[in-house]
Amino acid sequence: MNPQKIYAALLTADLASAEAWYTKLLGRGPDHRPMATLVHWELFDHAGLMLSSSDEIAGKGVLFLYVDDLAAERRRLQGLGIALGDDIPGDYSTLAQLRDPDGNVVTLATPPARPFAPA
């Protein structure tokens, strides 16, 4: 296998509401609407986020995003009415979590301070 791209796919009960919430979270609207039950963002060259109201496409899940400045993201989200949880110090990064309106867990993290241990 030679994967070319990966998408996190999250299930939503109300696609329009979820799109509005993630537009706030990500600071921009989605890039594509391939079908009535799906919107998606191209976040990086090889990764993106999909939101779907179809359980054939997505299931309850988690989204993990590295951000350059966790404190700045906290302030930006607070200004949009989105509450980010307390900082959670980790072995590699500082994390903070929130839940989207459908209960999916979104974790923001600082880039790893050192390389991960090998598998």
N, C-alpha and C positions, 0 to 999 in steps of 0.2 A: 504494500500500500504506500502511496505517496500523496498524503493529504495536501490539498491546495488551500483550503480555507476552513474555518470552524465558526459556527454560530452558537451562542447560548440562546435557547428558545424557552420562553416563559409563557405559561398559560394565563389568560386573563378572562374575567367574566364579562368585562365591558371594554372592548378594544379602543373605542374613542377616548374613554376616561384614562385608560392605561397609556395611550399615546400622549395625551396631554401631560400626564405625570412624568413620564420618561423624557419628554421634550424639555421639561423643567430640569430634571436631574442631569441630563446630558448637555443642556444648553443649546440644543437645536432639534429640529424635527427630523423624522425618518427620511432615509434616502430612497426607499422603494416601497411600493404597495403592489406586490405581485398578485394578490387576490383579495377578495373582500374580507377574509378572516386573518390577514397577515400584513404586518408592517415590519420593516427592518432597517437598521442603521448599519452602515459600513463604518466600524470604529477604527480599524487598522487595515493594512494591506491584506492580512490573512485572518482577520477575525471580525465578527459583528454580533449584533443583538437582534433577535427576532421576538416579536410579541404576537401571539395568536389567540383567537377566541375558539380555536378548534383543538380538542384534546387529541386529535389524530396527528397534530403537528407538534404540540408542546405539552409539557406537564409541569406541575408545581416544581419550583427549582430555586437555585441560588445563582447570584451573579457576583463575581469578584472582580473589582476594577482597581488597578494601581493608579494613583493620582500623584502629581508632583508635590502638592502642598495640601495636606489634609486640613489644616486650620483654615486656609483660604476657601476650600470646598465647604467646610462647615458653615462659614459666614455666608457664602453665596446661597447655599441651600436654606439656611435660616431666613434669609431675605425673601425666599420664595415660599416660605411656610412649610418647609420640609425639615423635620427634626432628625438630626443624625445623632445616634447614641454616643455615649462616652467613649473616649479613647481606650483601647485595649492594647496594652503593651505586649508584644510578642517577641519570639526569639529572633525574627528576621525583620519584622515590620511592625508599625503601629496600625491598628485596625479600628474602624468604627462601622457600626451596622445600622440599618434601618429596614423597614418592610414596606414594600409597595402596597397599593390599595388591595391587591389580591392575596397578600400574605407571603409573596416571594421575598426571600432575604437578599438584600443588596449589601455587600461589604465593600467599603472603600479602604484602601491600604496604601501606606507609603511604599515606594520601591524597596526591595530587600536591601538591607544594610550590608549584607555579605552573601556570598553564593550559598545556595542550598546544599545540604549534604547529598552526596551521590546516592543513588538508589541501590 
